[in-house]
Amino acid sequence: MTAPNHSLPKAYFTEEDSAAVVTGQNINAKDARLSEVMDVITHHLHAAVKEIEPTQEEWFHAIQFLTATGHKCDDWRQEFILLSDVLGVSMLVDAINSRRPKGASENTVLGPFHVADAPEYPMGTNICLDAKGEDMVVRGRVLDVDGNPLEGVKIDVWQANDEGFYDVQQKGLQPEFNLRGVFRTGADGSYWFKAVRPKHYSIPADGPVGALLDGLGRHPWRPAHLHYIISKDGFDTVTTHIFDPDDPYIDNDAVFGVKESLIAAFDKIEDPAKIAKMGFGGTYYWNVDFDFVLAPKAAT
């Protein structure tokens, strides 16, 4: 048995001093940061319990919810990350860790569907490999915070299809690396590629987090978007989306990923000459123009 540490303060519990009594036992913590974090968490948790005054049954229900959340996690699904997402904590942690100068492009959530080693294509390539969906052209420039074009920027893009599914969700139905690609900007900082207009989709709602959303009267939908990871040596990497302003869920993303600066314009082009120039066979396509601004690493 471990001998009692008589240098610790007395842990005589009272309702009034509950948090101080608990954190007082951490004075011999081996990790100062852990002690600091647990001090804050303990004080806020105890304050919340005192404000809510849960019944024993309610507290046990909360423990059952967390237990069910853990049971839903496996090698392919992380329900606790989903819980963090729908509570806005994922976005808050990202915002704290990606503060940038005014004018620099903002981050948003990475999401679970990024795939490493997507094919690298020349500018103008169509990343839609199954020819399904409404044609779209995405173009823009990558600049530094002073407005100078950046050459050789790696642009890793991916998106859901016109039914709201990523290729990894429909193996055997969608081609591998469908709607994914890597591009690199030229001397003028420009980029462009062809794709299809994405569709909104639901986050996994068949677990305890979905039940929580339902109980709160919230939907599980994410508005249509394209994903980007934009990187260049010497600059802060931007992990972000651009969003369709006309999506029905643009104002209430289930995971709070929308920022006003990331809403793009989706313009419908019906000019036959422009359609023919792009090599599309339909009667229209969507044009999206969106620039990105990278901040130097020292400024983050």
C-alpha positions as CSV (number, residue, x, y, z in Angstrom):
1,M,0.0,0.0,0.0
2,T,1.1,3.6,-0.7
3,A,1.7,5.5,2.5
4,P,-0.6,8.5,3.0
5,N,0.9,11.9,2.1
6,H,0.4,13.9,5.3
7,S,1.7,17.1,3.6
8,L,-1.6,17.3,1.6
9,P,-4.3,19.6,2.9
10,K,-7.3,18.0,4.6
11,A,-9.8,16.8,2.1
12,Y,-12.9,17.4,4.2
13,F,-15.6,17.8,1.7
14,T,-18.2,20.6,1.9
15,E,-20.7,21.7,-0.8
16,E,-19.4,25.3,-0.6
17,D,-15.7,24.5,-0.9
18,S,-16.1,21.4,-3.1
19,A,-13.8,22.4,-6.0
20,A,-11.1,23.8,-3.7
21,V,-11.1,20.6,-1.7
22,V,-10.6,18.5,-4.8
23,T,-8.0,20.6,-6.5
24,G,-6.1,21.0,-3.2
25,Q,-5.2,17.3,-3.5
26,N,-3.2,18.0,-6.7
27,I,-0.4,20.0,-5.1
28,N,2.1,17.2,-5.8
29,A,1.2,16.9,-9.5
30,K,4.1,15.7,-11.7
31,D,2.9,17.9,-14.6
32,A,2.3,21.6,-14.0
33,R,0.2,22.0,-17.1
34,L,-2.0,19.0,-16.1
35,S,-2.5,20.5,-12.7
36,E,-3.5,23.8,-14.2
37,V,-5.9,22.2,-16.7
38,M,-7.6,20.0,-14.1
39,D,-7.9,23.0,-11.7
40,V,-9.9,25.0,-14.3
41,I,-12.0,22.0,-15.4
42,T,-12.8,21.0,-11.8
43,H,-13.9,24.5,-10.8
44,H,-16.1,25.0,-13.9
45,L,-17.5,21.5,-13.6
46,H,-18.4,22.0,-9.9
47,A,-19.9,25.4,-10.7
48,A,-22.0,23.9,-13.4
49,V,-23.3,21.1,-11.0
50,K,-24.1,23.7,-8.4
51,E,-26.0,25.8,-10.9
52,I,-27.9,22.8,-12.5
53,E,-28.5,20.9,-9.2
54,P,-29.0,17.6,-11.0
55,T,-30.9,14.7,-9.4
56,Q,-29.0,11.5,-8.9
57,E,-31.0,10.0,-11.8
58,E,-30.0,12.9,-14.1
59,W,-26.3,12.6,-13.2
60,F,-26.4,8.8,-13.8
61,H,-28.1,9.5,-17.2
62,A,-25.2,11.9,-18.0
63,I,-22.7,9.1,-17.1
64,Q,-24.6,6.7,-19.3
65,F,-24.5,9.1,-22.2
66,L,-20.7,9.4,-21.9
67,T,-20.4,5.7,-21.6
68,A,-22.5,5.2,-24.8
69,T,-20.4,7.8,-26.6
70,G,-17.3,5.8,-25.8
71,H,-18.9,2.5,-26.9
72,K,-19.7,4.1,-30.3
73,C,-16.0,4.8,-30.9
74,D,-13.9,2.4,-33.1
75,D,-11.1,2.5,-35.6
76,W,-13.4,4.2,-38.1
77,R,-15.6,6.5,-36.0
78,Q,-14.8,8.9,-33.1
79,E,-18.0,9.8,-31.4
80,F,-16.2,12.0,-28.9
81,I,-14.8,14.2,-31.7
82,L,-18.4,14.4,-33.0
83,L,-19.5,15.5,-29.6
84,S,-16.8,18.1,-29.5
85,D,-17.9,19.2,-33.0
86,V,-21.6,19.7,-32.2
87,L,-20.8,21.6,-29.0
88,G,-18.6,24.0,-30.9
89,V,-15.5,23.0,-29.0
90,S,-13.6,21.7,-32.0
91,M,-14.1,25.1,-33.8
92,L,-13.1,27.0,-30.7
93,V,-9.9,25.0,-30.2
94,D,-9.1,25.5,-33.9
95,A,-9.7,29.2,-33.6
96,I,-7.5,29.6,-30.6
97,N,-4.7,27.7,-32.4
98,S,-5.0,29.5,-35.8
99,R,-5.1,33.2,-34.9
100,R,-3.9,35.1,-37.9
101,P,-3.4,38.7,-39.0
102,K,-6.4,40.6,-40.4
103,G,-7.1,39.6,-44.0
104,A,-5.5,36.2,-43.8
105,S,-7.8,33.2,-44.7
106,E,-9.5,31.6,-41.8
107,N,-9.4,27.9,-40.8
108,T,-12.4,25.6,-40.2
109,V,-12.7,22.0,-39.3
110,L,-10.7,19.3,-41.2
111,G,-13.5,16.8,-41.1
112,P,-13.0,13.0,-41.2
113,F,-12.8,12.4,-44.9
114,H,-9.4,13.7,-45.9
115,V,-7.2,11.2,-47.8
116,A,-3.5,11.5,-48.0
117,D,-1.6,11.1,-51.3
118,A,-4.4,12.3,-53.6
119,P,-3.3,12.5,-57.3
120,E,-1.6,15.7,-58.3
121,Y,-3.1,17.2,-61.5
122,P,-2.3,20.0,-63.9
123,M,-4.4,23.1,-63.6
124,G,-7.9,22.8,-65.2
125,T,-8.2,19.1,-64.6
126,N,-11.7,17.8,-63.8
127,I,-11.5,15.9,-60.4
128,C,-15.0,14.4,-61.0
129,L,-14.2,10.9,-62.3
130,D,-17.7,9.6,-62.8
131,A,-19.3,12.5,-64.7
132,K,-22.1,12.7,-62.2
133,G,-23.5,16.0,-60.9
134,E,-23.8,19.6,-62.0
135,D,-20.6,20.8,-63.6
136,M,-18.5,23.4,-61.8
137,V,-15.4,25.5,-62.3
138,V,-13.5,26.7,-59.2
139,R,-10.8,29.3,-59.6
140,G,-8.9,32.0,-57.7
141,R,-5.5,33.1,-56.5
142,V,-3.3,32.5,-53.5
143,L,-1.7,35.7,-52.1
144,D,0.4,36.8,-49.1
145,V,-1.0,39.3,-46.6
146,D,0.6,42.2,-48.7
147,G,-1.3,41.1,-51.8
148,N,1.6,39.5,-53.6
149,P,0.9,36.3,-55.6
150,L,2.4,33.1,-54.2
151,E,3.9,30.5,-56.6
152,G,4.2,26.8,-55.9
153,V,1.5,26.7,-53.3
154,K,0.1,23.2,-52.7
155,I,-3.7,23.1,-52.9
156,D,-5.2,19.8,-51.7
157,V,-8.9,19.8,-52.4
158,W,-11.7,17.3,-51.8
159,Q,-15.5,17.3,-51.7
160,A,-18.7,15.3,-51.4
161,N,-20.6,14.4,-54.6
162,D,-24.0,15.7,-55.7
163,E,-25.6,13.2,-53.3
164,G,-23.6,14.3,-50.2
165,F,-21.2,11.4,-50.1
166,Y,-17.4,11.2,-50.2
167,D,-15.7,8.5,-52.3
168,V,-14.5,6.7,-49.1
169,Q,-18.1,6.4,-48.0
170,Q,-19.1,4.7,-51.3
171,K,-16.3,2.4,-52.2
172,G,-17.3,0.4,-55.2
173,L,-19.9,3.0,-56.2
174,Q,-17.5,6.0,-56.6
175,P,-14.1,5.7,-58.3
176,E,-11.1,5.9,-55.9
177,F,-10.0,9.5,-55.4
178,N,-13.2,10.8,-57.0
179,L,-13.5,14.5,-56.3
180,R,-10.0,14.8,-54.9
181,G,-6.9,16.3,-56.3
182,V,-3.7,18.3,-55.6
183,F,-2.8,21.4,-57.6
184,R,0.1,23.9,-57.4
185,T,-0.2,27.6,-58.2
186,G,1.7,29.2,-61.0
187,A,3.8,32.4,-60.9
188,D,0.7,34.6,-60.8
189,G,-0.7,32.6,-57.7
190,S,-3.7,31.4,-59.7
191,Y,-5.4,28.0,-59.5
192,W,-8.4,26.4,-61.2
193,F,-10.0,23.1,-61.6
194,K,-13.3,21.5,-62.6
195,A,-15.6,19.6,-60.2
196,V,-19.3,19.3,-59.5
197,R,-21.5,21.3,-57.2
198,P,-21.4,19.6,-53.8
199,K,-24.4,18.7,-51.7
200,H,-25.2,19.1,-48.0
201,Y,-25.0,16.0,-45.9
202,S,-25.7,14.7,-42.4
203,I,-23.1,14.0,-39.8
204,P,-23.5,10.5,-38.3
205,A,-26.7,10.7,-36.3
206,D,-27.3,7.1,-35.3
207,G,-25.4,7.3,-32.0
208,P,-25.7,9.2,-28.7
209,V,-24.6,12.5,-30.3
210,G,-27.4,12.2,-32.8
211,A,-29.8,11.4,-30.0
212,L,-28.5,14.5,-28.1
213,L,-29.1,16.7,-31.2
214,D,-32.6,15.3,-31.6
215,G,-33.4,16.0,-27.9
216,L,-32.2,19.6,-28.4
217,G,-34.3,20.1,-31.5
218,R,-31.2,20.4,-33.7
219,H,-30.6,19.0,-37.1
220,P,-27.4,17.0,-38.0
221,W,-26.8,18.6,-41.4
222,R,-23.7,20.3,-42.8
223,P,-24.1,22.9,-45.6
224,A,-22.5,22.1,-49.0
225,H,-18.8,22.9,-49.1
226,L,-15.4,22.2,-50.7
227,H,-12.4,21.3,-48.5
228,Y,-9.0,22.8,-48.9
229,I,-5.6,22.4,-47.3
230,I,-3.3,25.2,-48.6
231,S,0.4,25.0,-47.8
232,K,3.7,26.6,-48.7
233,D,7.0,26.6,-46.8
234,G,7.3,29.7,-44.7
235,F,3.6,30.2,-44.4
236,D,0.9,29.0,-42.0
237,T,-1.0,26.1,-43.5
238,V,-4.7,26.8,-44.0
239,T,-7.2,24.0,-43.5
240,T,-10.6,25.3,-44.5
241,H,-13.8,25.1,-46.6
242,I,-15.6,27.3,-49.0
243,F,-19.3,27.3,-48.7
244,D,-22.3,27.5,-51.0
245,P,-24.3,30.6,-50.0
246,D,-27.6,29.1,-51.3
247,D,-27.5,25.9,-49.2
248,P,-30.4,25.5,-46.9
249,Y,-28.1,24.9,-43.9
250,I,-25.7,27.7,-44.6
251,D,-26.8,29.6,-41.5
252,N,-26.9,26.7,-39.0
253,D,-24.1,24.2,-39.7
254,A,-24.4,21.3,-37.2
255,V,-20.7,21.6,-36.3
256,F,-20.4,25.4,-36.6
257,G,-17.9,25.3,-39.4
258,V,-19.2,28.3,-41.4
259,K,-17.4,31.6,-41.1
260,E,-18.7,34.6,-43.1
261,S,-15.3,35.0,-44.8
262,L,-15.6,31.5,-46.2
263,I,-18.9,31.9,-48.1
264,A,-18.2,32.0,-51.8
265,A,-20.4,33.1,-54.7
266,F,-21.7,30.3,-56.9
267,D,-22.6,31.9,-60.3
268,K,-24.7,30.0,-62.8
269,I,-23.2,30.3,-66.3
270,E,-25.6,29.6,-69.2
271,D,-23.6,31.2,-72.0
272,P,-23.2,28.4,-74.7
273,A,-19.8,29.7,-75.8
274,K,-18.4,29.6,-72.3
275,I,-19.9,26.2,-71.7
276,A,-18.3,24.9,-74.9
277,K,-15.0,26.5,-74.0
278,M,-15.0,24.5,-70.7
279,G,-15.8,21.3,-72.5
280,F,-19.0,20.7,-70.7
281,G,-22.0,19.0,-72.4
282,G,-24.8,20.5,-70.4
283,T,-26.8,23.7,-70.6
284,Y,-25.1,25.4,-67.7
285,Y,-22.2,25.2,-65.2
286,W,-21.4,26.8,-61.8
287,N,-18.5,29.2,-61.6
288,V,-16.8,29.8,-58.2
289,D,-14.1,32.4,-57.7
290,F,-12.3,32.4,-54.4
291,D,-9.0,33.8,-53.3
292,F,-6.9,32.7,-50.3
293,V,-4.4,34.8,-48.3
294,L,-1.6,33.1,-46.4
295,A,0.1,34.6,-43.4
296,P,3.8,34.0,-42.7
297,K,4.5,31.5,-39.9
298,A,6.1,34.2,-37.7
299,A,2.8,36.1,-37.7
300,T,0.6,33.3,-36.4
